[in-house]
Amino acid sequence: MCKNLDLQNFKTCVIVGGGSTAVEHSDAITEFVNKQQGLLIHSSLKNAEAYAKARIPQILCLPGREAEKLKRLPAQDLHNQFKGYVLSSSPRMTSVVPRELADKTFEVEPITQIRDNSQIALMQQDSPLGIGLSIAKALNIESVYLSGFDGYPGGNEVEQELAMEVQDILEYFTTSHINIRVRSLTPTRYSLQQHSVYALLRN
């Protein structure tokens, strides 16, 4: 995956979610990625603007219909910020990627779990976190940090279902890939080991 984009030598990545903490702590996250010589993976476009001027390697996941949003953004801005774009392996989505970005767009296979003798795609085709973790696995990254996966305090039924899906994904991935450490750099309500990005920067 992405060999021609020189994404093969990273040991650390930060996956950015859609929560507010990814914006609130964006400067510290950028500094941490730079210090670790790591890779920043945007699980969607939602908080990407907060990192638009960051001079660190960044790639963008395109879950669901995210690729369609790229058509509304200046191609040069996208080219300057992102080294590549990643879809889940779903042929129906590849046609919506802008033509000028096609040579920087790749696919990853979703990771599945066997439960009750049936195959359930916990990391579904359009799961932002699932695509991000699939990238980390494909690139043989050893340390995965999350930011912006804040969880939902209370929340409506849809939000609670999304929260359960994220927790299921985290539990499956961490138990199935014990050689890859997954931690959060910013406050989260998910059951996940947490570290302060500021404390890590002081080390």
MDTraj code that builds the backbone (N, CA, C; nanometers):
import mdtraj as md
import numpy as np

residues = "MET CYS LYS ASN LEU ASP LEU GLN ASN PHE LYS THR CYS VAL ILE VAL GLY GLY GLY SER THR ALA VAL GLU HIS SER ASP ALA ILE THR GLU PHE VAL ASN LYS GLN GLN GLY LEU LEU ILE HIS SER SER LEU LYS ASN ALA GLU ALA TYR ALA LYS ALA ARG ILE PRO GLN ILE LEU CYS LEU PRO GLY ARG GLU ALA GLU LYS LEU LYS ARG LEU PRO ALA GLN ASP LEU HIS ASN GLN PHE LYS GLY TYR VAL LEU SER SER SER PRO ARG MET THR SER VAL VAL PRO ARG GLU LEU ALA ASP LYS THR PHE GLU VAL GLU PRO ILE THR GLN ILE ARG ASP ASN SER GLN ILE ALA LEU MET GLN GLN ASP SER PRO LEU GLY ILE GLY LEU SER ILE ALA LYS ALA LEU ASN ILE GLU SER VAL TYR LEU SER GLY PHE ASP GLY TYR PRO GLY GLY ASN GLU VAL GLU GLN GLU LEU ALA MET GLU VAL GLN ASP ILE LEU GLU TYR PHE THR THR SER HIS ILE ASN ILE ARG VAL ARG SER LEU THR PRO THR ARG TYR SER LEU GLN GLN HIS SER VAL TYR ALA LEU LEU ARG ASN".split()
xyz = np.array([
    [0.0830, -0.1207, 0.0000],
    [0.0000, 0.0000, 0.0000],
    [0.0863, 0.1255, 0.0000],
    [0.0565, 0.2196, -0.0841],
    [0.1164, 0.3532, -0.0837],
    [0.2675, 0.3533, -0.0953],
    [0.3261, 0.2510, -0.1563],
    [0.4717, 0.2457, -0.1628],
    [0.5294, 0.3650, -0.2376],
    [0.4604, 0.4082, -0.3428],
    [0.5145, 0.5195, -0.4198],
    [0.4945, 0.6537, -0.3512],
    [0.4280, 0.6555, -0.2357],
    [0.4127, 0.7790, -0.1592],
    [0.5096, 0.7843, -0.0425],
    [0.5989, 0.6881, -0.0337],
    [0.6996, 0.6853, 0.0718],
    [0.6354, 0.6888, 0.2100],
    [0.5426, 0.5974, 0.2331],
    [0.4747, 0.5878, 0.3620],
    [0.5125, 0.4594, 0.4345],
    [0.6289, 0.4058, 0.4056],
    [0.6646, 0.2742, 0.4572],
    [0.7509, 0.2768, 0.5827],
    [0.8000, 0.3911, 0.6218],
    [0.8989, 0.3934, 0.7297],
    [0.8501, 0.4570, 0.8593],
    [0.7209, 0.4696, 0.8754],
    [0.6671, 0.5270, 0.9983],
    [0.6460, 0.4192, 1.1036],
    [0.6796, 0.4507, 1.2266],
    [0.6544, 0.3614, 1.3392],
    [0.5414, 0.4128, 1.4278],
    [0.5101, 0.5411, 1.4127],
    [0.4089, 0.6056, 1.4962],
    [0.3107, 0.6820, 1.4088],
    [0.1835, 0.6768, 1.4463],
    [0.0846, 0.7601, 1.3779],
    [-0.0150, 0.8145, 1.4790],
    [-0.0781, 0.9236, 1.4426],
    [-0.1907, 0.9777, 1.5179],
    [-0.3108, 0.9782, 1.4253],
    [-0.4195, 0.9152, 1.4682],
    [-0.5438, 0.9156, 1.3917],
    [-0.6347, 1.0230, 1.4504],
    [-0.6753, 1.1161, 1.3673],
    [-0.7568, 1.2290, 1.4110],
    [-0.9041, 1.2004, 1.3832],
    [-0.9858, 1.2100, 1.4871],
    [-1.1293, 1.1913, 1.4738],
    [-1.2028, 1.3235, 1.4628],
    [-1.3335, 1.3184, 1.4735],
    [-1.4150, 1.4373, 1.4537],
    [-1.4471, 1.5152, 1.5787],
    [-1.3938, 1.4732, 1.6941],
    [-1.4230, 1.5414, 1.8194],
    [-1.3479, 1.6722, 1.8359],
    [-1.3974, 1.7550, 1.9258],
    [-1.3416, 1.8894, 1.9432],
    [-1.2000, 1.8888, 1.9995],
    [-1.1611, 1.7838, 2.0716],
    [-1.0265, 1.7830, 2.1306],
    [-0.9174, 1.7814, 2.0244],
    [-0.9487, 1.7301, 1.9066],
    [-0.8489, 1.7278, 1.7989],
    [-0.8170, 1.8678, 1.7495],
    [-0.9130, 1.9587, 1.7626],
    [-0.8914, 2.0985, 1.7253],
    [-0.8291, 2.1751, 1.8409],
    [-0.8817, 2.1536, 1.9605],
    [-0.8329, 2.2246, 2.0790],
    [-0.6842, 2.2004, 2.1024],
    [-0.6375, 2.0819, 2.0715],
    [-0.4982, 2.0449, 2.0991],
    [-0.4181, 2.0240, 1.9701],
    [-0.4618, 2.0859, 1.8616],
    [-0.3988, 2.0606, 1.7310],
    [-0.2520, 2.1015, 1.7271],
    [-0.2165, 2.2104, 1.7935],
    [-0.0757, 2.2525, 1.7929],
    [0.0124, 2.1490, 1.8622],
    [-0.0358, 2.0983, 1.9760],
    [0.0406, 1.9979, 2.0497],
    [0.0472, 1.8666, 1.9719],
    [-0.0631, 1.8295, 1.9076],
    [-0.0641, 1.7074, 1.8270],
    [0.0357, 1.7187, 1.7129],
    [0.0370, 1.8340, 1.6481],
    [0.1317, 1.8566, 1.5388],
    [0.2753, 1.8456, 1.5880],
    [0.3032, 1.9071, 1.7021],
    [0.4383, 1.9016, 1.7585],
    [0.4763, 1.7585, 1.7937],
    [0.3813, 1.6828, 1.8472],
    [0.4081, 1.5436, 1.8842],
    [0.4400, 1.4595, 1.7609],
    [0.3596, 1.4739, 1.6561],
    [0.3843, 1.3977, 1.5331],
    [0.5207, 1.4327, 1.4757],
    [0.5538, 1.5598, 1.4783],
    [0.6836, 1.6036, 1.4272],
    [0.7978, 1.5460, 1.5106],
    [0.7813, 1.5481, 1.6425],
    [0.8842, 1.4956, 1.7324],
    [0.9054, 1.3463, 1.7115],
    [0.7962, 1.2745, 1.6862],
    [0.8031, 1.1291, 1.6662],
    [0.8393, 1.0909, 1.5228],
    [0.8509, 1.1915, 1.4367],
    [0.8693, 1.1654, 1.2932],
    [0.7606, 1.0698, 1.2445],
    [0.6389, 1.1017, 1.2857],
    [0.5261, 1.0144, 1.2593],
    [0.4376, 1.0615, 1.1454],
    [0.3222, 0.9971, 1.1364],
    [0.2253, 1.0210, 1.0303],
    [0.0931, 1.0621, 1.0932],
    [0.0291, 1.1639, 1.0374],
    [-0.1031, 1.2060, 1.0826],
    [-0.2067, 1.1505, 0.9862],
    [-0.3013, 1.0736, 1.0396],
    [-0.4070, 1.0136, 0.9587],
    [-0.5389, 1.0797, 0.9958],
    [-0.5998, 1.1490, 0.9023],
    [-0.7312, 1.2084, 0.9254],
    [-0.8374, 1.1041, 0.8939],
    [-0.9206, 1.0713, 0.9922],
    [-1.0235, 0.9704, 0.9684],
    [-1.1383, 1.0247, 0.8838],
    [-1.1451, 1.1565, 0.8705],
    [-1.2417, 1.2228, 0.7828],
    [-1.1933, 1.3654, 0.7606],
    [-1.2686, 1.4415, 0.6847],
    [-1.2317, 1.5804, 0.6575],
    [-1.2665, 1.6747, 0.7721],
    [-1.3460, 1.6283, 0.8677],
    [-1.4077, 1.7195, 0.9640],
    [-1.3092, 1.8140, 1.0315],
    [-1.1995, 1.7636, 1.0837],
    [-1.1044, 1.8484, 1.1558],
    [-0.9750, 1.8728, 1.0787],
    [-0.9748, 1.8388, 0.9513],
    [-0.8514, 1.8506, 0.8728],
    [-0.8039, 1.9949, 0.8606],
    [-0.8968, 2.0896, 0.8586],
    [-0.8582, 2.2297, 0.8406],
    [-0.7678, 2.2783, 0.9532],
    [-0.7853, 2.2238, 1.0731],
    [-0.7031, 2.2649, 1.1874],
    [-0.5560, 2.2301, 1.1667],
    [-0.5276, 2.1407, 1.0733],
    [-0.3902, 2.0964, 1.0473],
    [-0.3427, 2.1375, 0.9078],
    [-0.4143, 2.2302, 0.8462],
    [-0.3856, 2.2667, 0.7075],
    [-0.2450, 2.3225, 0.6890],
    [-0.1929, 2.3911, 0.7895],
    [-0.0609, 2.4531, 0.7770],
    [0.0495, 2.3722, 0.8450],
    [0.0129, 2.2572, 0.8984],
    [0.1115, 2.1741, 0.9682],
    [0.2067, 2.1095, 0.8685],
    [0.3342, 2.1232, 0.8931],
    [0.4344, 2.0659, 0.8027],
    [0.4750, 1.9269, 0.8503],
    [0.3794, 1.8382, 0.8455],
    [0.4001, 1.6983, 0.8830],
    [0.3303, 1.6121, 0.7780],
    [0.3732, 1.4864, 0.7610],
    [0.3072, 1.3985, 0.6639],
    [0.1627, 1.3705, 0.7061],
    [0.0704, 1.3911, 0.6149],
    [-0.0708, 1.3697, 0.6441],
    [-0.1367, 1.2920, 0.5307],
    [-0.2254, 1.2001, 0.5681],
    [-0.3096, 1.1344, 0.4693],
    [-0.4541, 1.1423, 0.5170],
    [-0.5457, 1.1274, 0.4241],
    [-0.6871, 1.1492, 0.4520],
    [-0.7690, 1.0254, 0.4184],
    [-0.8461, 0.9779, 0.5159],
    [-0.9401, 0.8687, 0.4915],
    [-1.0673, 0.9261, 0.4287],
    [-1.1280, 0.8488, 0.3418],
    [-1.2489, 0.8936, 0.2733],
    [-1.3619, 0.7938, 0.2971],
    [-1.4153, 0.7910, 0.4195],
    [-1.5264, 0.7003, 0.4486],
    [-1.6559, 0.7525, 0.3876],
    [-1.7480, 0.6622, 0.3608],
    [-1.8790, 0.7037, 0.3120],
    [-1.8694, 0.7899, 0.1881],
    [-1.9278, 0.9087, 0.1960],
    [-1.9288, 1.0009, 0.0824],
    [-1.8316, 1.1164, 0.1004],
    [-1.7313, 1.0971, 0.1829],
    [-1.6324, 1.2032, 0.2051],
    [-1.5632, 1.2452, 0.0760],
    [-1.5431, 1.1507, -0.0147],
    [-1.4720, 1.1826, -0.1388],
    [-1.5444, 1.2897, -0.2189],
    [-1.6766, 1.2920, -0.2100],
    [-1.7529, 1.3911, -0.2849],
    [-1.7232, 1.5326, -0.2362],
    [-1.6895, 1.5463, -0.1080],
    [-1.6607, 1.6784, -0.0528],
    [-1.5313, 1.7363, -0.1092],
    [-1.4416, 1.6494, -0.1546],
    [-1.3147, 1.6971, -0.2090],
    [-1.3352, 1.7851, -0.3315],
    [-1.4434, 1.7627, -0.4038],
    [-1.4687, 1.8395, -0.5252],
    [-1.4953, 1.9863, -0.4950],
    [-1.5306, 2.0167, -0.3698],
    [-1.5604, 2.1551, -0.3325],
    [-1.4382, 2.2273, -0.2765],
    [-1.3257, 2.1585, -0.2699],
    [-1.2051, 2.2172, -0.2128],
    [-1.1015, 2.2415, -0.3219],
    [-1.0213, 2.3483, -0.3091],
    [-0.9181, 2.3760, -0.4097],
    [-0.8178, 2.2614, -0.4190],
    [-0.7942, 2.2144, -0.5392],
    [-0.7046, 2.1005, -0.5599],
    [-0.5644, 2.1289, -0.5082],
    [-0.5177, 2.2526, -0.5235],
    [-0.3826, 2.2858, -0.4790],
    [-0.3703, 2.2769, -0.3278],
    [-0.4755, 2.3202, -0.2566],
    [-0.4745, 2.3103, -0.1105],
    [-0.4676, 2.1646, -0.0669],
    [-0.5445, 2.0796, -0.1327],
    [-0.5422, 1.9372, -0.1006],
    [-0.4052, 1.8780, -0.1297],
    [-0.3489, 1.9150, -0.2429],
    [-0.2173, 1.8632, -0.2820],
    [-0.1108, 1.9031, -0.1805],
    [-0.1198, 2.0251, -0.1306],
    [-0.0201, 2.0745, -0.0355],
    [-0.0304, 2.0053, 0.0999],
    [-0.1520, 1.9704, 0.1420],
    [-0.1698, 1.9151, 0.2761],
    [-0.1537, 1.7635, 0.2819],
    [-0.2050, 1.6924, 0.1834],
    [-0.2144, 1.5468, 0.1951],
    [-0.1216, 1.4741, 0.0981],
    [-0.0516, 1.3740, 0.1518],
    [0.0335, 1.2890, 0.0686],
    [-0.0484, 1.1829, -0.0041],
    [-0.1664, 1.1514, 0.0500],
    [-0.2477, 1.0482, -0.0118],
    [-0.3869, 1.0437, 0.0470],
    [-0.4731, 0.9664, -0.0189],
    [-0.6128, 0.9512, 0.0203],
    [-0.6439, 0.8022, 0.0229],
    [-0.7213, 0.7603, 0.1221],
    [-0.7439, 0.6169, 0.1394],
    [-0.8923, 0.5869, 0.1512],
    [-0.9384, 0.4945, 0.0690],
    [-1.0745, 0.4427, 0.0712],
    [-1.0730, 0.3022, 0.1282],
    [-1.1867, 0.2599, 0.1827],
    [-1.2001, 0.1170, 0.2082],
    [-1.2206, 0.0503, 0.0732],
    [-1.1969, -0.0789, 0.0661],
    [-1.2033, -0.1485, -0.0637],
    [-1.3488, -0.1605, -0.1070],
    [-1.3949, -0.0613, -0.1763],
    [-1.5341, -0.0560, -0.2199],
    [-1.5400, 0.0075, -0.3582],
    [-1.5490, -0.0713, -0.4631],
    [-1.5444, -0.0180, -0.5993],
    [-1.6466, 0.0915, -0.6265],
    [-1.7596, 0.0878, -0.5543],
    [-1.8633, 0.1871, -0.5802],
    [-1.8192, 0.3277, -0.5442],
    [-1.7152, 0.3405, -0.4608],
    [-1.6751, 0.4728, -0.4163],
    [-1.5620, 0.5326, -0.4987],
    [-1.4839, 0.4522, -0.5670],
    [-1.3649, 0.5053, -0.6324],
    [-1.3980, 0.6054, -0.7418],
    [-1.5160, 0.5951, -0.8003],
    [-1.5503, 0.6832, -0.9112],
    [-1.5742, 0.8267, -0.8679],
    [-1.5955, 0.8513, -0.7382],
    [-1.6265, 0.9874, -0.6942],
    [-1.5013, 1.0648, -0.6539],
    [-1.3859, 1.0024, -0.6567],
    [-1.2620, 1.0726, -0.6247],
    [-1.2256, 1.1634, -0.7419],
    [-1.1972, 1.2915, -0.7161],
    [-1.1578, 1.3809, -0.8254],
    [-1.0431, 1.3226, -0.9069],
    [-1.0514, 1.3378, -1.0377],
    [-0.9550, 1.2750, -1.1287],
    [-0.8109, 1.3139, -1.0964],
    [-0.7909, 1.4416, -1.0598],
    [-0.6548, 1.4883, -1.0353],
    [-0.5936, 1.4280, -0.9090],
    [-0.6759, 1.3627, -0.8262],
    [-0.6254, 1.3001, -0.7038],
    [-0.6163, 1.1480, -0.7163],
    [-0.6570, 1.0953, -0.8301],
    [-0.6676, 0.9500, -0.8454],
    [-0.5351, 0.8785, -0.8240],
    [-0.4239, 0.9392, -0.8690],
    [-0.2949, 0.8710, -0.8569],
    [-0.2421, 0.8724, -0.7142],
    [-0.3090, 0.9462, -0.6250],
    [-0.2692, 0.9491, -0.4843],
    [-0.3716, 0.8782, -0.3962],
    [-0.4648, 0.8054, -0.4585],
    [-0.5730, 0.7408, -0.3849],
    [-0.5525, 0.5896, -0.3820],
    [-0.5700, 0.5319, -0.2636],
    [-0.5473, 0.3889, -0.2437],
    [-0.6618, 0.3294, -0.1633],
    [-0.6669, 0.1987, -0.1601],
    [-0.7697, 0.1274, -0.0858],
    [-0.7067, 0.0400, 0.0215],
    [-0.7811, 0.0183, 0.1292],
    [-0.7411, -0.0781, 0.2313],
    [-0.8568, -0.1738, 0.2545],
    [-0.8225, -0.2944, 0.2929],
    [-0.9247, -0.3933, 0.3243],
    [-0.9781, -0.3689, 0.4647],
    [-1.1112, -0.3725, 0.4827],
    [-1.1647, -0.3608, 0.6180],
    [-1.1268, -0.4827, 0.7002],
    [-1.1125, -0.4639, 0.8284],
    [-1.0770, -0.5731, 0.9185],
    [-1.2052, -0.6272, 0.9797],
    [-1.2172, -0.7590, 0.9835],
    [-1.3417, -0.8199, 1.0287],
    [-1.3198, -0.9045, 1.1526],
    [-1.4300, -0.9391, 1.2150],
    [-1.4253, -1.0252, 1.3328],
    [-1.5262, -1.1380, 1.3164],
    [-1.4893, -1.2560, 1.3633],
    [-1.5833, -1.3670, 1.3642],
    [-1.6583, -1.3653, 1.4974],
    [-1.7890, -1.3566, 1.4899],
    [-1.8709, -1.3551, 1.6106],
    [-1.9946, -1.4415, 1.5862],
    [-2.0209, -1.5347, 1.6758],
    [-2.1361, -1.6238, 1.6636],
    [-2.1399, -1.6939, 1.5271],
    [-2.0208, -1.7379, 1.4844],
    [-2.0074, -1.8127, 1.3594],
    [-2.0477, -1.7334, 1.2351],
    [-2.0585, -1.6041, 1.2476],
    [-2.0877, -1.5222, 1.1294],
    [-1.9858, -1.4107, 1.1212],
    [-1.9509, -1.3738, 1.0004],
    [-1.8477, -1.2728, 0.9819],
    [-1.9119, -1.1344, 0.9881],
    [-1.8681, -1.0553, 1.0840],
    [-1.9235, -0.9217, 1.1022],
    [-1.8129, -0.8206, 1.0789],
    [-1.8365, -0.7289, 0.9882],
    [-1.7354, -0.6267, 0.9590],
    [-1.7455, -0.5158, 1.0623],
    [-1.6695, -0.5313, 1.1725],
    [-1.6696, -0.4256, 1.2726],
    [-1.6110, -0.2981, 1.2133],
    [-1.5047, -0.3151, 1.1377],
    [-1.4485, -0.1999, 1.0694],
    [-1.5152, -0.1936, 0.9322],
    [-1.6322, -0.1351, 0.9317],
    [-1.7149, -0.1385, 0.8135],
    [-1.6544, -0.0552, 0.7016],
    [-1.7119, -0.0716, 0.5823],
    [-1.6603, -0.0006, 0.4659],
    [-1.6519, 0.1492, 0.4917],
    [-1.7468, 0.2049, 0.5671],
    [-1.7505, 0.3490, 0.5858],
    [-1.7156, 0.3903, 0.7282],
    [-1.6460, 0.3061, 0.8021],
    [-1.6071, 0.3399, 0.9389],
    [-1.4782, 0.4209, 0.9376],
    [-1.4826, 0.5479, 0.9783],
    [-1.3616, 0.6307, 0.9769],
    [-1.2477, 0.5708, 1.0591],
    [-1.2769, 0.5290, 1.1820],
    [-1.1727, 0.4700, 1.2657],
    [-1.1238, 0.3389, 1.2065],
    [-1.2161, 0.2603, 1.1519],
    [-1.1770, 0.1333, 1.0919],
    [-1.0778, 0.1503, 0.9790],
    [-1.1013, 0.2497, 0.8937],
    [-1.0078, 0.2750, 0.7838],
    [-0.8736, 0.3203, 0.8394],
    [-0.8773, 0.4096, 0.9384],
    [-0.7529, 0.4582, 0.9974],
    [-0.6688, 0.3470, 1.0574],
    [-0.7329, 0.2571, 1.1309],
    [-0.6599, 0.1459, 1.1913],
    [-0.6124, 0.0464, 1.0855],
    [-0.6903, 0.0304, 0.9798],
    [-0.6474, -0.0568, 0.8703],
    [-0.5211, -0.0030, 0.8043],
    [-0.5124, 0.1301, 0.7925],
    [-0.3917, 0.1919, 0.7374],
    [-0.2728, 0.1629, 0.8276],
    [-0.2916, 0.1817, 0.9586],
    [-0.1827, 0.1569, 1.0534],
    [-0.1327, 0.0136, 1.0419],
    [-0.2249, -0.0803, 1.0303],
    [-0.1867, -0.2209, 1.0160],
    [-0.1119, -0.2434, 0.8848],
    [-0.1627, -0.1858, 0.7759],
    [-0.1000, -0.2055, 0.6449],
    [0.0402, -0.1474, 0.6390],
    [0.0648, -0.0407, 0.7149],
    [0.1955, 0.0247, 0.7140],
    [0.2892, -0.0292, 0.8219],
    [0.2446, -0.1318, 0.8954],
    [0.3255, -0.1917, 1.0023],
    [0.3646, -0.0898, 1.1089],
    [0.2734, -0.0003, 1.1385],
    [0.2965, 0.0983, 1.2439],
    [0.2870, 0.0300, 1.3798],
    [0.3748, 0.0679, 1.4710],
    [0.3834, 0.0025, 1.6015],
    [0.3045, 0.0755, 1.7096],
    [0.2975, 0.2079, 1.7018],
    [0.2287, 0.2873, 1.8041],
    [0.1229, 0.3748, 1.7386],
    [-0.0020, 0.3513, 1.7767],
    [-0.1139, 0.4294, 1.7248],
    [-0.1691, 0.5160, 1.8371],
    [-0.1778, 0.6444, 1.8108],
    [-0.2388, 0.7374, 1.9057],
    [-0.3651, 0.7950, 1.8425],
    [-0.4636, 0.8219, 1.9259],
    [-0.5889, 0.8800, 1.8790],
    [-0.6066, 1.0194, 1.9368],
    [-0.6723, 1.1048, 1.8619],
    [-0.7129, 1.2358, 1.9101],
    [-0.8446, 1.2715, 1.8436],
    [-0.9369, 1.3260, 1.9211],
    [-1.0659, 1.3614, 1.8631],
    [-1.1668, 1.2487, 1.8633],
    [-1.1348, 1.1392, 1.9280],
    [-1.2331, 1.0332, 1.9509],
    [-1.2826, 1.0510, 2.0942],
    [-1.3659, 1.1518, 2.1108],
    [-1.4019, 1.1987, 2.2442],
    [-1.5117, 1.1163, 2.3093],
    [-1.5974, 1.0529, 2.2286],
    [-1.7142, 0.9863, 2.2830],
    [-1.8296, 1.0843, 2.2934],
    [-1.9458, 1.0339, 2.3294],
    [-2.0656, 1.1170, 2.3346],
    [-2.1227, 1.1175, 2.4757],
    [-2.1248, 1.2336, 2.5427],
    [-2.1835, 1.2412, 2.6770],
    [-2.3353, 1.2375, 2.6676],
    [-2.3969, 1.1317, 2.7150],
    [-2.5415, 1.1189, 2.6977],
    [-2.5688, 1.0781, 2.5549],
    [-2.6002, 1.1771, 2.4719],
    [-2.6153, 1.1523, 2.3293],
    [-2.7477, 1.0883, 2.2929],
    [-2.7879, 1.1069, 2.1675],
    [-2.9099, 1.0441, 2.1198],
    [-2.8821, 0.8998, 2.0789],
    [-2.9838, 0.8345, 2.0287],
    [-2.9698, 0.6920, 1.9972],
    [-2.8642, 0.6673, 1.8900],
    [-2.8625, 0.7528, 1.7876],
    [-2.7644, 0.7366, 1.6804],
    [-2.6232, 0.7532, 1.7345],
    [-2.6027, 0.8553, 1.8180],
    [-2.4704, 0.8788, 1.8753],
    [-2.4269, 0.7630, 1.9633],
    [-2.5202, 0.7072, 2.0376],
    [-2.4858, 0.5942, 2.1231],
    [-2.4481, 0.4715, 2.0410],
    [-2.5164, 0.4516, 1.9293],
    [-2.4810, 0.3400, 1.8414],
    [-2.3425, 0.3600, 1.7816],
    [-2.3119, 0.4835, 1.7425],
    [-2.1791, 0.5133, 1.6896],
    [-2.0723, 0.4897, 1.7956],
    [-2.1028, 0.5309, 1.9187],
    [-2.0069, 0.5117, 2.0277],
    [-1.9816, 0.3634, 2.0526],
    [-2.0870, 0.2830, 2.0473],
    [-2.0715, 0.1389, 2.0670],
    [-1.9881, 0.0773, 1.9553],
    [-2.0092, 0.1264, 1.8324],
    [-1.9310, 0.0740, 1.7201],
    [-1.7834, 0.1056, 1.7374],
    [-1.7536, 0.2303, 1.7776],
    [-1.6142, 0.2696, 1.7987],
    [-1.5511, 0.1844, 1.9080],
    [-1.6240, 0.1631, 2.0180],
    [-1.5697, 0.0824, 2.1265],
    [-1.5461, -0.0613, 2.0814],
    [-1.6397, -0.1163, 2.0038],
    [-1.6223, -0.2520, 1.9504],
    [-1.4978, -0.2609, 1.8628],
    [-1.4798, -0.1601, 1.7777],
    [-1.3634, -0.1578, 1.6893],
    [-1.2351, -0.1541, 1.7706],
    [-1.2316, -0.0675, 1.8708],
    [-1.1117, -0.0546, 1.9543],
    [-1.0804, -0.1849, 2.0264],
    [-1.1822, -0.2472, 2.0837],
    [-1.1608, -0.3710, 2.1586],
    [-1.1146, -0.4835, 2.0664],
    [-1.1771, -0.4924, 1.9501],
    [-1.1364, -0.5975, 1.8570],
    [-0.9938, -0.5758, 1.8093],
    [-0.9619, -0.4530, 1.7701],
    [-0.8296, -0.4263, 1.7146],
    [-0.7208, -0.4475, 1.8191],
    [-0.7420, -0.3996, 1.9402],
    [-0.6373, -0.4105, 2.0424],
    [-0.6158, -0.5545, 2.0877],
    [-0.7188, -0.6361, 2.0833],
    [-0.7018, -0.7764, 2.1222],
    [-0.6504, -0.8620, 2.0067],
    [-0.6783, -0.8207, 1.8847],
    [-0.6362, -0.8984, 1.7677],
    [-0.4980, -0.8600, 1.7173],
    [-0.4510, -0.7423, 1.7552],
    [-0.3207, -0.6933, 1.7087],
    [-0.2421, -0.6432, 1.8292],
    [-0.2034, -0.7372, 1.9140],
    [-0.1407, -0.6998, 2.0413],
    [-0.0029, -0.6375, 2.0224],
    [0.0530, -0.6514, 1.9025],
    [0.1838, -0.5905, 1.8755],
    [0.1715, -0.4428, 1.8384],
    [0.0489, -0.3944, 1.8221],
    [0.0257, -0.2531, 1.7907],
    [-0.0393, -0.1874, 1.9120],
    [0.0283, -0.0906, 1.9701],
    [-0.0254, -0.0212, 2.0875],
    [-0.1191, 0.0904, 2.0432],
    [-0.2364, 0.0973, 2.1045],
    [-0.3348, 0.2009, 2.0728],
    [-0.3664, 0.2790, 2.1993],
    [-0.3440, 0.4103, 2.1936],
    [-0.3673, 0.4976, 2.3086],
    [-0.4272, 0.6293, 2.2616],
    [-0.4869, 0.7020, 2.3537],
    [-0.5426, 0.8329, 2.3199],
    [-0.4539, 0.9427, 2.3760],
    [-0.4307, 1.0456, 2.2950],
    [-0.3500, 1.1597, 2.3385],
    [-0.4343, 1.2690, 2.4013],
    [-0.5645, 1.2636, 2.3815],
    [-0.6553, 1.3657, 2.4328],
    [-0.7683, 1.2976, 2.5089],
    [-0.8396, 1.3717, 2.5945],
    [-0.9448, 1.3107, 2.6762],
    [-1.0476, 1.2351, 2.5923],
    [-1.0863, 1.1187, 2.6419],
    [-1.1828, 1.0358, 2.5703],
    [-1.2714, 0.9623, 2.6697],
    [-1.3935, 0.9337, 2.6278],
    [-1.4854, 0.8555, 2.7107],
    [-1.4796, 0.7069, 2.6767],
    [-1.4010, 0.6723, 2.5774],
    [-1.3889, 0.5312, 2.5418],
    [-1.2948, 0.4599, 2.6378],
    [-1.3161, 0.3299, 2.6506],
    [-1.2301, 0.2483, 2.7351],
    [-1.1000, 0.2247, 2.6602],
    [-1.0019, 0.3075, 2.6923],
    [-0.8780, 0.3106, 2.6161],
    [-0.7702, 0.3751, 2.7008],
    [-0.6493, 0.3230, 2.6925],
    [-0.5380, 0.3828, 2.7661],
    [-0.5162, 0.5258, 2.7193],
    [-0.4966, 0.6166, 2.8157],
    [-0.4811, 0.7575, 2.7824],
    [-0.3453, 0.8103, 2.8268],
    [-0.2915, 0.8987, 2.7440],
    [-0.1696, 0.9718, 2.7774],
    [-0.1936, 1.1188, 2.7471],
    [-0.1344, 1.2059, 2.8243],
    [-0.1406, 1.3484, 2.7945],
    [-0.0369, 1.3812, 2.6886],
    [-0.0807, 1.4424, 2.5799],
    [0.0138, 1.4795, 2.4748],
    [0.1178, 1.5772, 2.5281],
    [0.0777, 1.6598, 2.6235],
    [0.1712, 1.7586, 2.6788],
    [0.2772, 1.6916, 2.7652],
    [0.2372, 1.5893, 2.8401],
    [0.3344, 1.5152, 2.9205],
    [0.4342, 1.4429, 2.8306],
    [0.3847, 1.3871, 2.7208],
    [0.4746, 1.3177, 2.6282],
    [0.5708, 1.4144, 2.5607],
    [0.5264, 1.5356, 2.5363],
    [0.6150, 1.6352, 2.4758],
    [0.7251, 1.6780, 2.5715],
    [0.6978, 1.6710, 2.7010],
    [0.7986, 1.7106, 2.8006],
    [0.9046, 1.6033, 2.8188],
    [0.8733, 1.4799, 2.7830],
    [0.9680, 1.3695, 2.8024],
    [1.0860, 1.3784, 2.7062],
])
top = md.Topology()
chain = top.add_chain()
for i, resn in enumerate(residues, 1):
    res = top.add_residue(resn, chain, resSeq=i)
    for name in ("N", "CA", "C"):
        top.add_atom(name, md.element.get_by_symbol(name[0]), res)
traj = md.Trajectory(xyz[None], top)
